[in-house]
């Protein structure tokens, strides 16, 4: 498959899965804790909230101008650069390329929500009995997080390869 087509399809896939999941949540759930769904007892729940901020609501109390700059304009510029970078940098290994596509797709999906709805739809919540507890997040957040973890692994693997060669 053509490299550029692979990049476009992977980014589009990330956006589509996120947006489909959000449409399902918006059309079938009740907003807030009243309509929570226990998927796996209290450990994994679906709770629909709208987030005006970034990760875990950070920045939601900023004035509208700052929120526009930090949650819409800057992320859009960064995402545009990431896409430019992955299209132009032919030396990227497959794992890094997939990682960057996940990050770009997830980022675009959340920016799309901010543009269209003025806030981001979140709905996943995990609480492993005090051992591990998340904020409420969405598929786009998972794409970005998985992409970041993949990039870390890619960096470690590439450094080990370089050490072997040296």
C-alpha positions in Angstrom: 0.0 0.0 0.0 1.2 3.5 -0.8 2.7 5.1 2.3 0.7 8.4 2.1 -2.5 6.4 1.7 -1.7 4.3 4.7 -1.1 7.5 6.8 -4.4 9.1 5.6 -6.4 5.9 6.2 -4.9 5.3 9.7 -5.6 8.9 10.8 -9.1 8.7 9.3 -9.7 5.4 11.1 -8.8 6.9 14.4 -11.1 9.9 13.8 -14.0 7.7 12.6 -13.9 5.3 15.6 -13.8 8.2 18.0 -16.6 10.1 16.3 -18.8 7.0 15.9 -18.4 6.2 19.6 -19.3 9.8 20.6 -22.4 9.8 18.4 -23.5 6.6 20.1 -23.0 8.1 23.5 -24.8 11.3 22.7 -27.8 9.5 21.2 -28.2 6.7 23.8 -27.0 7.9 27.1 -28.1 10.5 29.7 -25.5 13.2 30.4 -23.8 13.2 33.8 -23.7 10.5 36.5 -27.4 9.8 36.4 -27.1 7.8 33.2 -24.0 5.8 34.1 -23.6 2.3 32.8 -21.6 -0.3 34.7 -19.8 -2.3 32.1 -17.8 -4.3 34.6 -19.3 -3.6 38.0 -17.9 -0.4 39.3 -14.5 -1.0 37.7 -15.3 0.1 34.2 -18.2 2.5 33.6 -19.6 4.7 30.9 -20.4 8.1 32.2 -21.2 10.9 29.6 -19.7 14.2 30.4 -18.9 17.2 28.2 -15.4 18.6 28.8 -14.7 22.3 28.0 -11.0 21.8 28.9 -8.2 19.5 27.9 -7.1 16.3 29.5 -9.0 15.8 32.8 -10.7 19.2 32.3 -7.5 21.2 32.6 -8.0 24.7 31.2 -11.8 24.6 31.4 -11.8 27.6 33.7 -9.7 29.8 31.3 -11.2 32.8 29.8 -12.6 32.1 26.3 -9.7 33.8 24.4 -7.1 31.8 26.2 -9.1 28.6 25.8 -9.3 29.3 22.1 -5.6 29.8 21.8 -4.5 26.9 24.0 -7.2 24.3 23.2 -7.9 25.0 19.6 -5.3 27.1 17.7 -2.1 25.6 19.2 -3.3 22.0 19.0 -4.3 22.6 15.4 -0.8 24.0 14.5 0.9 21.1 16.3 -1.3 18.5 14.6 -0.6 20.2 11.2 3.1 19.9 11.9 2.9 16.3 13.0 1.0 15.4 9.8 3.6 17.3 7.7 6.4 15.6 9.6 5.1 12.0 9.1 4.4 12.7 5.4 7.8 14.1 4.7 10.0 11.9 7.0 10.4 8.7 5.0 12.9 7.3 7.5 10.4 6.7 10.2 10.1 3.1 11.3 6.6 1.5 11.0 5.9 1.6 14.8 6.7 5.4 15.0 4.6 6.0 11.9 1.6 4.2 13.4 2.2 6.0 16.7 2.2 9.5 15.1 -0.9 8.6 13.1 -2.7 7.6 16.3 -1.7 10.8 18.0 -2.8 12.9 15.0 -6.1 11.1 14.6 -7.0 11.4 18.2 -5.9 15.0 18.4 -7.9 15.9 15.3 -11.0 14.1 16.6 -10.9 16.1 19.9 -10.2 19.4 18.0 -13.2 18.6 15.8 -15.4 18.3 18.9 -14.2 21.7 20.2 -14.9 23.3 16.8 -18.4 21.8 16.3 -19.7 21.4 19.9 -17.5 23.8 21.9 -16.5 20.9 24.2 -15.3 17.3 24.0 -17.5 14.3 24.7 -15.9 12.0 27.3 -17.4 8.8 28.6 -15.0 6.0 29.8 -14.2 5.7 33.5 -12.0 3.1 35.2 -11.7 2.6 38.9 -9.8 -0.5 40.1 -10.8 -0.1 43.7 -8.4 2.7 44.6 -5.3 0.9 43.0 -5.8 2.7 39.7 -8.4 5.4 38.9 -8.8 7.5 35.7 -10.6 10.6 34.9 -13.4 10.4 32.3 -11.9 10.0 28.8 -12.8 9.0 25.2 -11.5 7.0 22.3 -9.4 9.9 20.9 -7.7 10.2 24.3 -6.9 6.5 24.1 -5.5 6.9 20.6 -3.2 9.7 21.7 -2.1 7.8 24.8 -1.5 4.6 22.9 0.4 6.6 20.2 2.7 8.1 22.9 3.4 4.7 24.5 4.2 3.3 21.0 6.6 6.2 20.4 8.4 5.5 23.7 8.8 1.8 22.7 9.9 2.8 19.3 12.6 5.1 20.8 13.8 2.4 23.1 14.0 -0.2 20.3 15.7 2.2 17.9 18.3 3.1 20.6 19.0 -0.6 21.2 19.4 -1.2 17.5 21.9 1.8 17.3 23.8 0.4 20.2 24.1 -3.0 18.5 25.3 -1.4 15.3 27.9 0.7 17.2 
